[in-house]
Amino acid sequence: MIRPTTDPTVLAEAVVADGFAPHESAVAELVARARRLGAWPVLADVVADADAPRAARERALGRIVVALAAIADAPPALVTTGAASAA
């Protein structure tokens, strides 16, 4: 089993390798962070839905990781106005 860190990319790789079950706590934290930052709320809902197909959850998780990376790389003015969440 891959031990994820706080790095969303590492978490996504761990989920692909191990499935969601061993990483539900870390995934829930990532989903909460994405929601706070306004990063694609529909994708957050898919990732959080344990009844959704694994492939759909993994794809949504990947998109959230990309969105969070874009927010992290955005100038502060964009993040505070929410403009980066549309990227």
N, C-alpha and C positions, 0 to 999 in steps of 0.2 A: 504494500500500500504506500502510495506517495503521501508524504506529510506536507500539507499545504502551509504556506506562510501567509502573511497578510497581503501578499502579491496576488492580485486577481488572476493573472495569467497562470501562475502555479496552481491556484485553486481549480481553474478550469481544466488544466492538464490532469490533476488528481481526480476530478470527477469523471473525465473520459476514461482514465485507467481503472478506477475503482467503483464507479457508479455514484449516485447521489447519496445513498444511505449513510456511508461512513463520514460524509462531509456535510450533513444537513445543517449543523450549527454554523459552520463557516459560510455556507451558501446563504442561510437566513441573514447573517450579518451583511453579506455583500448585497443582497436584495434590499435590505433596509437602507444601506448606504446609497444605492442607486436611486431608490425612491426619494430620499432626502435631497439628492442632487438633481432630481427631475430627469434622470437618464432613462428614457423609454419605459414608462410605467406599464405598458401592456406586456413588454418583454419580462419585466419583473414579476408580473402576475403569472406568466407561463412558467418561469423558473420556480416560483413558489408553489405551484400546483403539483403536488406529489402524484396526482392521478393523470397528469399529462404524459404523453409518450416520452420516453427517455430522449429520443432523438430531437424532439421539439424543445425539450428543456435544455439540452446541450447546446443547440443552435442559439436559443435565446440567451443563454449564459455567455456564449461567445460574443454576441452582439453587445451585451451589457459591458463585458470586459473592454471591448473596443470603445464604447461610449465613455466609460470612465477614464480610459487613457486619453481620449480627446479632451475631456473636461480638465484632467490633470495638466495637460499641455497648453490649455487655453490661457490667454492673458486674464488676469483677475477680473477686469471689467466685464468680460464676456460671461464668466462664471456667475457673477453676482446678478447679471440681468437675465440669466437663463438662456442666453443665445447659444451657448455651447451644447445644450441638451438636444438641439435640433440637428446637430452634426451627425 
